[in-house]
Structure formats: C-alpha cells, structure tokens
Amino acid sequence: MREILYGRNAVHESLRAARRRPYRLMLAEGVRQTDVIGQIVFLAEQAGIQAERTERRNLDHLGNIHHQGVALETSEYPYSSLADILAAARSRNEAPLLLLLDLLQDPQNVGSLLRTAEAVGVHGVVIQRRRAVGITPAVVHASAGAVEHLLVAQVTNLVDAIGWLKAQDVWVAGLEAVRKAQRYDQADLSGPLAVVVGSEGQGLRRLVRERCDFLL
C-alpha cells in the first residue's frame, strides 16, 4: 500500500533516510524556493522521480493538514523487529536503549516523543499494533520527519514484548508519578534499558507496570 507524507521536514527526512520507495513528489505552484525545497527536489531526482507542480488546492484536498506546499506519495513505513533494534545497538557497541509506548493515541504526542527519542540517540521504539496509533503520516509530520531515521517495532502484545526484552537482559523502567517511583537522577540507568511511557489517559496499564523492573 501507499501513503502520502506532507510537510517539508517530513518529506525531506523521508527522502534523506531512503528507507521507503518514493513514487510521486508534488509541489504546490508558487511554493517558495528555499534550501529545503531544493534539497527535496534533488533527493527525489536521485531516487528517480521528478517533482510535479500542482495547484495548491489539490494538496488542500488531502485534508485538514499543514502541508506547506509539499507532499510525497510513498510506500508504507518500514517497521522493524525487536531483534533488529537490539542488533543495531550492538553493531555500534552500545548498550541498547529503547522507548516503549503503552497505547498512546494522539499523533502529536507520539510524534513529539519520537522526535525526542531520535535526538537523544534511542536505538528503537516499540508500539502495540492494536489500540494505539501507528506510524501514520500525521505522526511522521509531528515528529518533523525524525521517525524516518528510527527503528520502530510494532508488536502484537506489549507485555509479551517486555518479557522478551527482559530475557535479553534489558532492564525495563516505567515512567509513572507514584510515591514508590525512584527519582531518575538517583536510579542506575546504565546498561541495556527500555523506558515505558503510558497512555494519555490511563498511564501504564497494570500488567505493563507489573512487568517493569522499576518505576521512575
């Protein structure tokens, strides 16, 4: 299947990461020629596609989105596996650092977390396939394209994924504002670590919380 990414940063980072197959680049007529637009056109040409000029209203028809005059039709986001994430960390001789998202629903929240994760060097992100937002064009846009450079594993059951990570000697820390939680500046966060963030309304689910080695 195909999807349409929108916004200058999202399109630019997708083309720069080169993890998807691009099919069509659309630029609104009259869009201002900036360095980023020039790089987008160049990267698209390197990938074998030419920019198509189109009326801005054609991009407006994509929905209530902030497209900035740029859209890219591309293949779906390429999910990875848990094993891929650990292998990527170890290929750099680094202790694995993962971010786990427990049923987050808001694309803006997920995008912000992914942008931060990429900036601080997280090796991969884990999300649940059902009842949670996936890596949609809205999430890519909210992450300013950062997710295009991240490995994201989409799992059937987050609790089982935590169990698998623990079997690989990864410590799991849940973020929750409770009395028994440790202060992050007093916790030992060295070594392989997965940090779990709860959903907007519920926080960490009970089974997820119970699987964590400690809370922060």
Secondary structure, DSSP 8 states (H G I E B T S, - for coil): -EEEEESHHHHHHHHHHT-S-EEEEEEETT----HHHHHHHHHHHHTT--EEEE-HHHHHTT-S---TTEEEEEE----B-HHHHHHHHHHTT---EEEEE-S---HHHHHHHHHHHHHHT--EEEEESSSS--S-HHHHHHTTTGGGGSEEEEES-HHHHHHHHHHTT-EEEEE---TT---GGGS---SSEEEEE-BTTTBS-HHHHHHSSEE-
